[in-house]
C-alpha cells in the first residue's frame, strides 16, 4: 500500500513540475516580439511575432476639409517633394493652399491639380489636360479673367510630385534652389524668376506660411 501511495505522489509531483515548466516557457515567450505580447498590445486583431502593423493611408487633400485637416493631409506630399526635388515643404503647402483655395477649386477637386500647373506638355505625372477659367495679372498689377489649359492627375500625390519636379527641372529657378533651407527666400527667388504674375505672390505665400506655421513641416537636406 505505501509503495503505491509513494508512486502516486511521485507521478503527481512530476506532472506538477512539467506544468510549471510549460507555464514558465510560455511566460518567457511573451516578450515584446512574442505573439502573446502582440495580442495584448495591438487591439482585437492578434498579429504574429515580427508581423508589421498595418499601414493606415491618410486621406488625400480635398474640398471637404477644414484648414487643419487639409494641411495634415497635404503635408506628406509636400515632404515627399522636398525629399525628391528639394522644394521646401512649407512653400509647397502654402502654394497648394493659395492656388487651390484649400482644395476647393474646380481644378483641384475635378482634376487633382493643386498648383495651377499649365498644360505646356503633359509631363511625367499628368494623365491629360483640361480647360478651366482663371485670371492673369499684368506686371502693373491689373488682373483680368481668362481661360487656360491645365494638367489633370489621377491623385493629389501625383500633382505634388509634378509640381516639385517642374520647379527642379527648370533652369530659371536654380537660384531659388540655393535657398532650400530658407523658405521665405526660396519663395522670393521663385517669384522673381517668373513663377506667378501676381505682384503680391511672395507676400501672400509667406503670410500663409507664417500664419499656419508651415515651417514645422520642413525637412533639412
Protein Blocks (a to p, Z undefined) as FASTA:
>chain_A
ZZmmmmmmmmmmmmmmmmmmmmmmmmmmmcfkbmklmmmmnojbdcdehiacdddddddd
dfkbcfklmmmmmmmmmmmmmmmnopafklmmmmmmmmnonopafklmmnopanopaceb
jbjmbgbdcddddddddfkopacdddddddddfbfklmmmmmmmmmmmpmklmmmmmmmm
lmklmmmmmmmnopamclklmmmmmmmmmmnopmlmpccZZ
